[in-house]
Amino acid sequence: DDIMDDPGRWYQNDYGSTWITEALGSFSTYRKEFQFGKDGWLTASMSARDWNKDGIIEDPPSLYTKDDAAFMEVPDHTGGVIFRNTKPLPDEYRIEYKLKTVDFGGKRGGTIEYDGRINGYNQTGCKSQHPWGEGSNTKGWPEGWTGTAESFSDPCLWQGVREGRYAYNGFHFMTIVDFQNPAPRNNHFWHYRRKVLMDSFSIHPDRVEGGGFDPNVCDSNTKEYYKYSESNFNTVNMWISGLPNWKPGKGGLTGNSQWFLTDCNGGVAKRGVESAAELLPERMGDDGEGEFYTFAIERNTSGYTLEASGNFARVGEKTIRFFRPFEMENGDDPIWHYNTNADGGYDGKFNQALVQDDNFGAYTWPDQWASDSAFPDYFVIGDLYTNVYEGSASVTDFKLYGWGDATTTEPPTTQNPTTVSPSISQNPSTRSPTLSPTTSPSRLPSEKPSETPTTTTYYPSETPTNIPTQNPSTLPSKAPTDVPSKSPTDKPSNFPSNSPSQEPTTESPSQSPTEVPTASPSDTSGAASVFESKANNRFGLMIIGLCEIGMIFYNIRK
């Protein structure tokens, strides 16, 4: 859109027309996408910044496979790596995956300063929201900021993300967004595009102490709150997006209202940041022996269910699960853009215009939720911000299920069924049906290879049947002058032609359980169909890579 997308009109109206040339034009952004999984049902999307516009990305993100999982590494907060569905999700579904490791901020060993980093960020150079700030009339701007062209191009003069009043790191465990083909963008863009989500929000102590922001964390066993400052800073937020601020003041930003779900508030969505649990990242591992967490989102005909399972700090191993209807019984507080098709029963009652009257311009975007609108669901997992978030994570075992008229209210099987948290519903008559494998998948292999598998070049104009074997060592020396309409099929001339010394494995992983998830025993007409089985989309089927292994980024502004 033209609201708060990277070159969005909102920023121009706030900062002035020179923002385009002096701020956004001070660097180049490169992007790349490719499909994988059976029939290309999954898409990986990446973004990276070329600070000095010389055609070489200084700190490129990477994506590769090892130990039957996909590893994303984002060494600079201006990069991004996400996974998403390629085609719109069905009207009813369950999407789930396993998070094997995550290191996007929070404490390790009781401190946010570890491995030479601060809250997950490296200590090289400035780390700021440049060039998409919180708004010219907000706080936290460094000394020297003038709000004019003279300070636009200097990232050290924008609000900091490593330290400072707005400093935080984070990771999107899973979110559902309202537009097709999502790709990494600036953080404020996403604040107007999400329907429901689960994320981490690893706040720096500067934000807690200096900004007076110390949100609650819920102990789901005792149903009592404690403060974020008492936590390990690796919390899980489970929340929905509501109606936005339709007319923000000058020098501010729009964004959806945020409603958080915890066991401490009875599963009733509540305004203001509250975390539902704490992860234990130091117990996680990529060798098949460590702990992992399973995240899932379901949608049925009446609402969404958010679910997180694993061994959580203070409360132990359990499933935390909440259902929220599209609209509350009083007809207010809807989930933003919940209607996935134009004939789904939404009557346009929440439609309004978004109005900006700012320092350098005014604009009105009409009909932001019209009666004939449709917003198909896309899930997003990973680092989707290109001016915040820095770190690494590994994921595996994506599964997508669809169903008919299943009505079961039982939670899915967990790693320890005896400690399952009861499902919370604000409207018990519309609880979300649950469908999961009737047998739990086996744990990932514990044997670790002696060396990281050789990465390979991947030039996908379409999903390949065989993995390429060439292995370039550098990106093209110059950015392309035009944005290609699809992925290039020719190799850049500066890529070496030698093959790697070790061929990547293409052996299929162990097969998934043969049982198909079924509907509630009381409803035999609503048996579920498995959209994708474990065997069809395990990452062991192919080696994928980014940057040093041939992900050719596009310069999107040339």
Backbone torsions as a table, in degrees:
resi	resn	phi	psi	omega
1	ASP	NA	177.5	-179.9
2	ASP	-107.3	19.3	-178.6
3	ILE	-87.0	-77.1	-179.5
4	MET	-123.9	23.8	168.7
5	ASP	-63.4	172.7	-171.5
6	ASP	-50.4	-48.1	177.1
7	PRO	-94.8	28.9	-168.2
8	GLY	-59.0	148.5	179.3
9	ARG	-60.6	-31.4	-177.4
10	TRP	-57.8	-44.4	-178.2
11	TYR	-68.9	-36.4	179.4
12	GLN	-66.3	-39.3	178.8
13	ASN	-69.7	-27.1	179.5
14	ASP	-83.1	-49.1	-172.8
15	TYR	-97.8	-16.8	-178.6
16	GLY	104.4	165.6	-174.6
17	SER	-65.8	-27.0	-179.7
18	THR	-70.8	-12.4	176.2
19	TRP	-59.2	-37.2	-179.6
20	ILE	-61.2	-48.3	-175.3
21	THR	-82.0	-40.3	-172.6
22	GLU	-88.7	-28.8	-178.9
23	ALA	-102.2	-67.9	-179.0
24	LEU	-64.2	-32.6	-178.3
25	GLY	-82.6	2.2	-177.8
26	SER	-81.5	-7.4	180.0
27	PHE	-146.3	173.0	175.3
28	SER	-118.1	146.0	176.9
29	THR	-114.0	134.6	177.9
30	TYR	-116.2	141.4	-179.3
31	ARG	-134.5	155.2	176.4
32	LYS	-154.7	142.7	175.4
33	GLU	-135.0	152.0	171.5
34	PHE	-155.3	157.2	-178.3
35	GLN	-101.0	152.9	175.6
36	PHE	-155.8	178.8	-173.2
37	GLY	82.5	172.7	-179.0
38	LYS	-59.4	125.8	-180.0
39	ASP	58.8	20.6	177.3
40	GLY	66.2	35.0	-174.7
41	TRP	-72.4	-18.1	176.3
42	LEU	-109.6	148.4	177.0
43	THR	-127.9	135.4	170.1
44	ALA	-102.1	134.8	-179.2
45	SER	-129.2	131.0	-176.1
46	MET	-127.5	156.3	177.4
47	SER	-145.8	146.8	178.3
48	ALA	-151.1	156.4	-176.7
49	ARG	-111.5	135.3	171.6
50	ASP	-104.2	99.7	-170.4
51	TRP	-60.9	-42.4	-174.9
52	ASN	-104.6	9.7	173.0
53	LYS	59.2	36.5	178.0
54	ASP	-99.8	7.2	179.4
55	GLY	86.6	2.4	179.7
56	ILE	-121.8	125.1	-179.4
57	ILE	-80.8	124.6	-174.3
58	GLU	-69.3	-44.5	-176.8
59	ASP	-131.8	75.3	-174.2
60	PRO	-71.7	140.9	171.4
61	PRO	-71.5	164.2	179.9
62	SER	-139.6	156.4	178.2
63	LEU	-142.4	123.8	-177.3
64	TYR	-150.7	170.4	179.6
65	THR	-115.8	147.1	176.9
66	LYS	-162.1	141.5	177.2
67	ASP	51.1	41.0	174.0
68	ASP	64.7	28.5	176.8
69	ALA	-140.6	161.1	176.1
70	ALA	-99.6	130.3	-179.1
71	PHE	-110.6	126.7	173.6
72	MET	-111.0	135.8	176.5
73	GLU	-130.0	124.3	-179.2
74	VAL	-121.5	92.9	-173.5
75	PRO	-77.6	-9.2	177.7
76	ASP	-135.7	141.6	-174.1
77	HIS	-67.6	-7.4	178.4
78	THR	-92.2	-0.8	176.1
79	GLY	-94.2	173.6	178.0
80	GLY	-159.6	145.1	175.4
81	VAL	-142.2	125.4	177.3
82	ILE	-135.5	159.1	167.6
83	PHE	-114.1	144.6	178.5
84	ARG	-153.4	167.6	171.7
85	ASN	-75.8	147.7	-179.2
86	THR	-80.5	-42.7	178.8
87	LYS	-109.7	158.9	-179.2
88	PRO	-55.2	144.3	175.2
89	LEU	-69.1	153.9	175.9
90	PRO	-66.6	170.1	-178.2
91	ASP	-65.7	-28.4	175.7
92	GLU	-129.0	133.9	-174.2
93	TYR	-166.4	168.9	165.1
94	ARG	-134.8	124.5	175.5
95	ILE	-116.5	133.1	-178.8
96	GLU	-145.4	162.0	175.0
97	TYR	-162.4	170.8	177.3
98	LYS	-108.5	134.1	172.5
99	LEU	-98.7	113.6	-176.3
100	LYS	-88.5	-40.3	177.4
101	THR	-144.5	153.8	174.4
102	VAL	-152.8	133.5	178.4
103	ASP	-144.9	71.8	176.0
104	PHE	-120.9	58.9	177.8
105	GLY	93.3	-174.6	-173.8
106	GLY	89.7	177.6	-177.1
107	LYS	-87.1	148.8	167.3
108	ARG	-132.9	128.1	-177.2
109	GLY	63.2	27.8	176.6
110	GLY	83.6	7.5	-179.2
111	THR	-142.2	152.5	176.3
112	ILE	-85.6	-5.1	178.3
113	GLU	-103.4	106.8	-177.7
114	TYR	-152.6	152.0	178.0
115	ASP	52.4	34.6	178.8
116	GLY	73.3	13.7	-177.3
117	ARG	-121.0	164.2	176.3
118	ILE	-121.6	113.3	-178.0
119	ASN	52.5	37.5	177.7
120	GLY	89.4	-11.2	-179.4
121	TYR	-93.7	140.8	172.6
122	ASN	-70.2	162.6	-173.3
123	GLN	-97.7	13.7	179.7
124	THR	-84.3	127.4	173.9
125	GLY	65.0	-167.8	179.6
126	CYS	-89.0	148.1	175.3
127	LYS	-126.2	110.0	-175.8
128	SER	-144.1	174.3	178.6
129	GLN	-79.3	2.5	-179.8
130	HIS	-41.5	130.5	-1.6
131	PRO	-106.3	29.5	-178.5
132	TRP	-119.9	87.7	-177.1
133	GLY	-80.1	-179.3	179.8
134	GLU	-73.4	-6.1	-176.0
135	GLY	123.9	142.7	-172.8
136	SER	-65.8	-20.5	-177.2
137	ASN	-101.0	14.4	178.9
138	THR	-96.5	174.2	-177.6
139	LYS	-92.7	175.7	173.8
140	GLY	91.0	8.0	178.6
141	TRP	-77.1	136.6	-179.1
142	PRO	-66.5	160.2	174.5
143	GLU	-62.2	133.1	-176.8
144	GLY	107.4	-15.0	177.2
145	TRP	-70.3	127.2	-178.7
146	THR	-112.6	-14.7	-176.8
147	GLY	74.2	15.4	179.8
148	THR	-122.7	175.6	-175.9
149	ALA	-56.1	-28.3	-177.6
150	GLU	-63.1	-27.2	-178.2
151	SER	-109.1	-1.0	-175.6
152	PHE	-65.3	-40.3	-171.6
153	SER	-84.1	-9.6	-176.9
154	ASP	-92.3	109.5	-178.4
155	PRO	-63.5	-21.3	-179.8
156	CYS	-73.5	-11.2	-179.1
157	LEU	-101.0	8.7	177.0
158	TRP	-105.4	164.3	-176.6
159	GLN	-59.9	129.0	-173.0
160	GLY	-76.4	152.1	175.9
161	VAL	-113.0	-20.5	178.2
162	ARG	-83.3	-41.9	173.3
163	GLU	-136.5	162.9	175.1
164	GLY	113.2	179.6	-172.0
165	ARG	-62.1	-31.3	-179.3
166	TYR	-110.0	19.1	-173.1
167	ALA	-73.6	131.6	174.4
168	TYR	-165.6	160.0	170.1
169	ASN	-123.0	174.6	-179.5
170	GLY	175.6	-178.5	-176.8
171	PHE	-159.5	139.7	176.5
172	HIS	-93.4	107.2	176.9
173	PHE	-65.0	-40.9	171.6
174	MET	-173.4	136.9	174.2
175	THR	-138.3	151.8	172.2
176	ILE	-107.7	126.2	-177.3
177	VAL	-114.0	169.0	-168.8
178	ASP	-106.1	18.1	-179.0
179	PHE	-140.6	160.2	-175.7
180	GLN	-80.5	149.4	171.7
181	ASN	54.1	55.0	178.9
182	PRO	-62.4	147.1	179.0
183	ALA	-145.2	158.8	-179.9
184	PRO	-54.1	135.8	178.8
185	ARG	-146.4	178.4	177.7
186	ASN	-63.4	154.5	-171.7
187	ASN	-63.3	-35.8	-176.3
188	HIS	-69.7	-29.5	175.6
189	PHE	-55.8	-43.6	-175.8
190	TRP	-71.2	-22.3	-177.6
191	HIS	-69.7	-4.5	178.5
192	TYR	-120.1	8.3	-171.6
193	ARG	-126.7	-1.4	-174.5
194	ARG	-98.8	144.3	176.7
195	LYS	-97.5	-60.9	176.3
196	VAL	-136.3	157.7	-178.6
197	LEU	-165.1	162.3	169.4
198	MET	-131.0	125.9	-177.2
199	ASP	-147.9	170.3	169.5
200	SER	-105.9	150.5	-176.6
201	PHE	-140.3	82.4	-173.1
202	SER	-87.0	93.5	-173.0
203	ILE	-80.5	136.6	174.5
204	HIS	-73.0	146.9	177.6
205	PRO	-54.3	-27.0	176.2
206	ASP	-58.1	-36.2	-179.1
207	ARG	-75.5	-32.1	178.6
208	VAL	-73.8	-50.8	-174.1
209	GLU	-80.9	-49.8	-177.1
210	GLY	-75.9	-33.8	-177.1
211	GLY	-96.9	-3.8	179.9
212	GLY	64.8	32.2	-175.9
213	PHE	-114.8	101.5	-177.7
214	ASP	-135.1	79.6	-172.4
215	PRO	-69.2	168.1	-179.9
216	ASN	-82.6	149.4	171.0
217	VAL	-123.7	139.0	-175.0
218	CYS	-97.6	131.8	166.2
219	ASP	-88.5	105.5	-172.2
220	SER	-73.1	-10.0	174.6
221	ASN	-83.4	-49.0	-178.0
222	THR	-87.4	-15.3	-176.0
223	LYS	63.6	30.3	178.2
224	GLU	-118.8	147.9	-179.9
225	TYR	-87.2	153.4	162.9
226	TYR	-136.7	167.1	-173.5
227	LYS	-84.1	149.8	177.0
228	TYR	-54.9	-38.2	-179.2
229	SER	-63.0	-17.0	176.7
230	GLU	-93.2	-2.3	-175.7
231	SER	-93.6	-176.3	175.2
232	ASN	-93.0	10.0	177.3
233	PHE	65.9	18.5	177.2
234	ASN	-119.2	56.9	-173.9
235	THR	-86.5	161.2	177.6
236	VAL	-113.9	120.4	175.9
237	ASN	-101.2	132.3	178.8
238	MET	-123.4	114.7	-169.4
239	TRP	-155.7	169.3	178.9
240	ILE	-122.8	157.1	173.7
241	SER	-99.6	132.7	177.7
242	GLY	-107.1	-156.6	-179.7
243	LEU	-66.0	148.2	-177.0
244	PRO	-87.5	176.6	168.9
245	ASN	-79.8	106.4	-172.6
246	TRP	-73.2	-19.8	-178.5
247	LYS	-146.7	79.2	179.5
248	PRO	-67.9	161.8	176.6
249	GLY	-77.2	173.0	-179.7
250	LYS	-60.7	141.1	177.5
251	GLY	70.9	20.3	177.8
252	GLY	-120.5	-173.6	-179.8
253	LEU	-126.9	153.7	169.2
254	THR	-86.8	175.4	-180.0
255	GLY	164.6	156.1	-178.7
256	ASN	-74.0	149.2	170.3
257	SER	-64.7	152.2	-173.1
258	GLN	-120.9	126.7	-174.3
259	TRP	-124.3	119.9	-170.5
260	PHE	-106.8	143.9	-176.3
261	LEU	-113.5	127.7	174.1
262	THR	-145.5	163.5	173.7
263	ASP	-69.2	-23.3	-178.6
264	CYS	-74.0	-20.7	175.0
265	ASN	-107.3	20.8	176.6
266	GLY	71.0	18.4	-179.1
267	GLY	76.8	7.4	178.6
268	VAL	-88.6	125.5	-178.0
269	ALA	-58.8	132.1	-173.1
270	LYS	-133.1	137.7	178.3
271	ARG	-67.3	143.5	178.7
272	GLY	99.4	141.3	-174.2
273	VAL	-63.7	125.7	171.9
274	GLU	-142.7	135.7	-178.7
275	SER	-99.0	141.5	-176.6
276	ALA	-88.6	-18.6	-175.8
277	ALA	-168.3	173.5	173.6
278	GLU	-124.8	132.1	173.0
279	LEU	-77.9	164.4	173.1
280	LEU	-120.9	75.0	-172.3
281	PRO	-62.2	-26.7	-178.5
282	GLU	-72.5	-14.8	176.4
283	ARG	-94.0	-6.3	179.4
284	MET	-81.2	159.8	-179.4
285	GLY	-163.2	156.3	-178.7
286	ASP	-104.5	14.5	-178.1
287	ASP	-101.6	10.0	180.0
288	GLY	87.4	-9.7	-178.6
289	GLU	-103.9	-21.4	-175.4
290	GLY	-76.2	168.4	175.8
291	GLU	-70.2	156.7	172.5
292	PHE	-140.9	166.0	177.6
293	TYR	-123.2	144.4	176.6
294	THR	-111.4	127.7	177.3
295	PHE	-116.1	140.5	-178.4
296	ALA	-147.5	148.7	171.2
297	ILE	-130.3	134.0	176.4
298	GLU	-119.2	150.9	173.5
299	ARG	-133.5	132.1	171.6
300	ASN	-125.0	-162.4	-173.8
301	THR	-73.6	-9.6	-175.4
302	SER	-123.6	-11.4	-179.5
303	GLY	174.6	-169.0	-178.6
304	TYR	-115.0	149.2	172.2
305	THR	-120.1	131.2	175.6
306	LEU	-107.9	137.1	-173.6
307	GLU	-144.1	135.6	174.9
308	ALA	-136.1	131.4	-177.8
309	SER	-128.7	143.7	176.6
310	GLY	152.0	-168.1	-179.4
311	ASN	-94.8	104.6	-175.3
312	PHE	-99.3	149.3	178.4
313	ALA	-58.5	140.7	174.6
314	ARG	74.2	-27.1	-172.7
315	VAL	-116.8	-15.5	178.8
316	GLY	87.9	-164.6	-173.7
317	GLU	-85.5	125.0	-177.6
318	LYS	-167.4	173.6	172.1
319	THR	-109.8	129.3	176.6
320	ILE	-110.4	124.4	-166.0
321	ARG	-147.3	131.8	-179.1
322	PHE	-137.0	140.0	174.3
323	PHE	-109.5	140.3	176.9
324	ARG	-136.4	122.1	177.9
325	PRO	-67.7	158.9	178.9
326	PHE	-57.0	-43.1	177.3
327	GLU	-131.6	146.5	176.0
328	MET	-74.9	165.4	-175.7
329	GLU	-61.3	-26.1	178.5
330	ASN	-82.5	0.6	177.6
331	GLY	81.2	5.1	-179.5
332	ASP	-108.4	179.5	173.6
333	ASP	51.0	58.2	-179.7
334	PRO	-75.8	161.3	166.8
335	ILE	-76.7	128.7	-173.3
336	TRP	-55.9	127.9	172.8
337	HIS	51.0	44.2	-175.8
338	TYR	-70.3	-21.3	-175.8
339	ASN	-74.8	118.3	-177.0
340	THR	-90.4	-13.2	175.6
341	ASN	-144.2	162.3	-172.0
342	ALA	-74.9	-16.3	-178.8
343	ASP	-111.1	30.7	-176.7
344	GLY	-92.1	8.4	175.2
345	GLY	102.3	-7.2	177.1
346	TYR	-74.2	131.6	-172.0
347	ASP	-105.3	6.2	177.1
348	GLY	86.2	10.5	-173.1
349	LYS	-69.6	-15.3	179.0
350	PHE	-101.4	7.1	-176.3
351	ASN	-69.3	132.6	173.6
352	GLN	-150.0	173.3	174.0
353	ALA	-96.7	145.0	172.9
354	LEU	-93.9	125.5	-172.4
355	VAL	-120.2	129.5	173.4
356	GLN	-121.8	125.8	174.8
357	ASP	-128.1	94.0	-166.1
358	ASP	-119.9	-171.6	-172.1
359	ASN	-62.7	-36.2	-174.2
360	PHE	-121.9	12.8	178.9
361	GLY	167.9	163.3	178.4
362	ALA	-132.6	149.7	179.5
363	TYR	-159.6	149.1	176.9
364	THR	-124.0	126.1	175.2
365	TRP	-102.8	105.9	-174.5
366	PRO	-77.9	164.0	169.0
367	ASP	48.8	63.1	-179.7
368	GLN	-79.7	-10.0	175.2
369	TRP	-154.1	64.5	-174.6
370	ALA	-69.9	161.3	-176.6
371	SER	-65.7	-29.1	-178.9
372	ASP	-98.6	18.3	-178.3
373	SER	-80.8	161.8	177.0
374	ALA	-147.9	134.4	-177.4
375	PHE	-132.7	82.5	-179.4
376	PRO	-57.5	148.0	-176.9
377	ASP	-81.5	135.4	169.0
378	TYR	-130.6	131.9	174.7
379	PHE	-90.7	152.5	177.3
380	VAL	-135.6	133.9	177.8
381	ILE	-131.1	131.1	172.8
382	GLY	127.7	-150.1	179.4
383	ASP	-100.7	100.1	-174.2
384	LEU	-103.2	-0.8	-179.8
385	TYR	-97.6	135.7	179.7
386	THR	-105.1	18.1	172.9
387	ASN	-143.4	6.2	174.7
388	VAL	-148.1	166.8	178.3
389	TYR	79.2	131.2	176.9
390	GLU	-156.3	132.8	179.3
391	GLY	157.0	-150.9	-176.8
392	SER	-149.0	158.1	178.1
393	ALA	-161.2	161.9	174.7
394	SER	-136.1	142.2	-174.5
395	VAL	-137.3	159.7	178.3
396	THR	-161.9	172.5	171.7
397	ASP	55.7	57.3	171.5
398	PHE	-71.7	136.1	175.3
399	LYS	-138.4	138.6	176.7
400	LEU	-125.2	124.6	178.3
401	TYR	-118.3	150.8	171.9
402	GLY	-131.8	160.8	-177.9
403	TRP	-153.5	174.6	179.2
404	GLY	-101.9	-103.9	-172.8
405	ASP	-106.5	32.1	-178.9
406	ALA	-61.0	141.7	-177.4
407	THR	-128.7	14.1	-179.1
408	THR	-61.7	143.8	176.9
409	THR	-110.6	6.9	-177.2
410	GLU	-81.2	141.3	175.9
411	PRO	-70.9	160.0	-178.7
412	PRO	-71.5	164.3	175.8
413	THR	-64.0	135.3	-179.5
414	THR	-116.1	179.2	-179.9
415	GLN	-66.2	-23.8	178.5
416	ASN	-143.6	86.1	-172.0
417	PRO	-59.8	-21.5	-176.4
418	THR	-72.6	-12.5	-178.3
419	THR	-117.4	24.9	-179.3
420	VAL	-68.1	130.8	174.6
421	SER	-75.5	134.9	-179.6
422	PRO	-62.4	146.6	176.3
423	SER	-64.1	140.2	178.9
424	ILE	-108.9	128.9	-179.6
425	SER	-132.6	131.7	175.2
426	GLN	-79.1	-13.1	178.0
427	ASN	-143.6	89.0	-171.9
428	PRO	-55.4	-26.8	-177.7
429	SER	-72.9	-11.4	-178.8
430	THR	-122.3	32.8	178.8
431	ARG	-59.5	145.5	-177.8
432	SER	-73.4	135.1	175.5
433	PRO	-69.1	152.6	-179.3
434	THR	-121.2	131.3	175.9
435	LEU	-134.3	122.7	178.1
436	SER	-146.4	165.3	-178.7
437	PRO	-54.8	144.0	-179.5
438	THR	-74.8	-16.2	172.0
439	THR	-127.2	141.2	-178.7
440	SER	-70.7	137.8	177.3
441	PRO	-64.8	151.2	179.8
442	SER	-67.3	154.6	177.3
443	ARG	-63.7	156.4	-179.6
444	LEU	-67.3	155.2	-178.5
445	PRO	-55.3	140.1	-179.6
446	SER	-89.6	-16.2	-178.9
447	GLU	-75.4	129.0	-177.4
448	LYS	-104.1	132.1	179.9
449	PRO	-64.2	154.3	-177.0
450	SER	-70.1	-21.3	177.5
451	GLU	-149.0	157.6	179.4
452	THR	-65.6	133.7	-179.8
453	PRO	-56.5	143.7	178.5
454	THR	-62.6	129.9	178.4
455	THR	-79.7	160.6	-173.5
456	THR	-134.3	155.8	176.0
457	THR	-70.1	141.4	178.7
458	TYR	-137.0	109.9	178.6
459	TYR	-114.2	79.0	-171.1
460	PRO	-89.3	106.4	164.0
461	SER	-84.7	-17.7	170.7
462	GLU	-156.2	167.6	-177.9
463	THR	-63.7	123.3	-176.1
464	PRO	-80.6	159.3	173.6
465	THR	-96.8	-21.0	175.7
466	ASN	-125.8	151.1	-178.9
467	ILE	-86.3	127.6	175.9
468	PRO	-60.3	157.4	-175.4
469	THR	-113.6	-3.9	-179.0
470	GLN	-81.7	153.3	-170.8
471	ASN	-138.8	86.0	179.5
472	PRO	-69.8	156.5	-178.4
473	SER	-108.4	-13.7	-178.2
474	THR	-137.0	157.7	171.5
475	LEU	-78.0	166.2	174.9
476	PRO	-56.1	144.5	-176.7
477	SER	-73.9	-18.7	179.3
478	LYS	-131.1	143.4	177.0
479	ALA	-72.3	146.9	177.3
480	PRO	-64.2	148.8	-178.3
481	THR	-84.0	-19.2	178.4
482	ASP	-128.6	150.5	177.2
483	VAL	-79.9	117.1	177.8
484	PRO	-63.6	150.2	179.5
485	SER	-78.6	-17.3	175.1
486	LYS	-154.9	177.5	-175.5
487	SER	-62.0	137.8	-180.0
488	PRO	-70.4	148.1	178.7
489	THR	-106.5	-11.9	179.0
490	ASP	-95.7	142.6	179.3
491	LYS	-79.5	140.0	173.6
492	PRO	-59.6	147.8	-174.0
493	SER	-67.6	-21.4	-176.8
494	ASN	-90.8	8.7	175.8
495	PHE	-82.5	135.0	177.5
496	PRO	-67.2	153.9	-176.3
497	SER	-100.0	-3.3	-177.8
498	ASN	-72.6	147.9	177.6
499	SER	-87.5	153.4	178.5
500	PRO	-67.4	157.2	-176.6
501	SER	-74.8	-18.2	-178.8
502	GLN	-125.6	125.4	178.6
503	GLU	-76.4	137.0	177.7
504	PRO	-69.5	148.1	180.0
505	THR	-77.8	143.4	175.5
506	THR	-124.2	18.6	178.7
507	GLU	-67.1	141.0	178.7
508	SER	-72.4	143.2	175.6
509	PRO	-71.2	174.2	177.9
510	SER	-57.9	145.9	-175.3
511	GLN	-70.5	154.0	178.1
512	SER	-78.1	165.8	177.6
513	PRO	-56.0	143.3	-178.2
514	THR	-79.0	-17.7	-179.5
515	GLU	-70.3	137.8	175.8
516	VAL	-93.8	134.3	177.4
517	PRO	-56.7	141.0	-177.9
518	THR	-120.2	164.8	178.2
519	ALA	-77.8	179.1	178.1
520	SER	-56.8	139.9	178.7
521	PRO	-54.6	-24.7	-178.9
522	SER	-80.1	-4.0	-177.5
523	ASP	-136.8	90.9	-176.3
524	THR	-81.2	-9.4	-178.0
525	SER	-84.9	-10.8	-172.8
526	GLY	-109.6	37.7	-178.5
527	ALA	-60.6	141.0	-178.1
528	ALA	-81.7	151.4	171.7
529	SER	-112.1	135.7	-179.1
530	VAL	-84.2	115.9	179.0
531	PHE	-70.1	-42.0	-179.6
532	GLU	-141.2	129.0	176.2
533	SER	-92.1	164.2	-179.1
534	LYS	-56.5	-40.4	-176.7
535	ALA	-67.9	-24.4	-176.2
536	ASN	-79.2	-23.2	-172.7
537	ASN	-134.0	17.2	176.0
538	ARG	-65.3	142.2	-174.0
539	PHE	-69.7	-14.0	178.3
540	GLY	-65.8	-8.7	-178.0
541	LEU	-75.6	-21.3	-179.1
542	MET	-155.6	157.4	173.6
543	ILE	-98.0	128.5	-178.7
544	ILE	-119.6	147.9	178.6
545	GLY	-151.5	167.4	-177.2
546	LEU	-138.2	147.6	174.6
547	CYS	66.3	-93.1	-174.5
548	GLU	-66.1	-12.1	179.2
549	ILE	-113.7	22.3	163.5
550	GLY	101.8	20.6	173.7
551	MET	-79.7	104.9	-174.6
552	ILE	-82.6	111.7	-178.2
553	PHE	-79.8	149.4	176.0
554	TYR	-98.1	141.3	170.0
555	ASN	-85.4	110.9	-169.5
556	ILE	-83.0	-4.3	-177.6
557	ARG	-114.5	14.1	178.5
558	LYS	-119.0	NA	NA
